Amino acid sequence: MKIVRSGEFTADRAWGAKDIANMNGVTTRLHWTDEPYKWHINEGEEVFVVLNGVVEMRLREEGIEKSVMMQAGDIFYVAAGMEHVAKPFGEARILVIENEGSV
């Protein structure tokens, strides 16, 4: 059994993570950040759960950039091959579920 108090987690750098679980090659990680990530594409699917803070999720579909603002409790699903980036406004804690080794 493992209990993680996400509100207490911080990292020494943006997007620092705490590994929660690895289930048959699918990882669940808690990230702390106060800076945007980088635009990237994953080979597999990805799920973001904003635990606290406000995060702008941006994605590009067929060359068109779209954006959605997310708050605590919001869940964002990214299909494989979708270019995307997460941009927090201040500190945020985000649970990310993805294939092991994803960027």
N, C-alpha and C positions, 0 to 999 in steps of 0.2 A: 504494500500500500504506500502511496505517496501523496502528500498534500502539498500544494504549492500556493502560497499566498501571493498572487500576482501583483497586488498593490504595493508590496514591499520589495519587489524585484527591481534592481537597477543594474546597469552594466557599466563597464569602464570606457565604453565607446558606443557610438550610435550603431544600432542593429545588433548589439551584443545579445547573445541568446542563452537560455537555459533549456537543456534537453529535457523534455517531459517523458516521451515514450518513442519507441521505434517498434512498430507493429508490422512485421513482414515487409520491411522496406519503405514503409510510410512513416515519416517522422512528424511528431508534434513538438513544436518549440515555442517557448515564450520569448518574445523579443521586446527589448526596451530601446526606444530611440527618441531623439529630439532633432533629427535631421532626415531629409529625404533619402531614399535608397537611390538606385540608378535604374534607368530604363533597362529592361531586360525581358527575355523570353525564356520560359521554362519548357522543357520537353513534355512534362507531365502537367496534370491539373494542380491547382493550388487553392486553398481556402484560407482567408484572412478573417479573424474575429477580433474586432476592436474591443479590448477589455476596459481601457480608459483612455481619455484624451479625444482629440478630433483629428481625423486623418482624411486627406483628400486622396482618393484612388483615381489615377489617370490611366487610360488605356487607348491604344490605337487600333482601329478597325478599318482596314482598307484605306489607310492613309489619313483617316479622320480621327482627330483626337477628341476623346470624351472624358468627362470628369464627374465624379460623384463624391459628395461629402459624407463621411461616416462618423458616427458617434458611438459611445460605449454601447455594446449590445448588438451592433450591426455586423452582418456577415457578408463577405464579398467572395464570390467564386470566380476564378480565372481559368478559362479553358486552356488546354495545352496549345502552345504556339501563339498565344495572345501577348503582345507587347504591353507592358504595364510598369507603373512605378507608384510607390506609396510616399506621400508627403505629409508628415505630421505637422500640426500647428502647436508648438510647445512639446512637452513630453507626452509620449503615448506608449502603451503596452499592447502588443498585438500577438495573438496566438496564431501561428502559421502551421498548417497541415499540408505536407507536400511529400513527394518522393524523396527518399534519402539521396543526398548529394546535389540537390537542386541549388541553383544560385540564389 
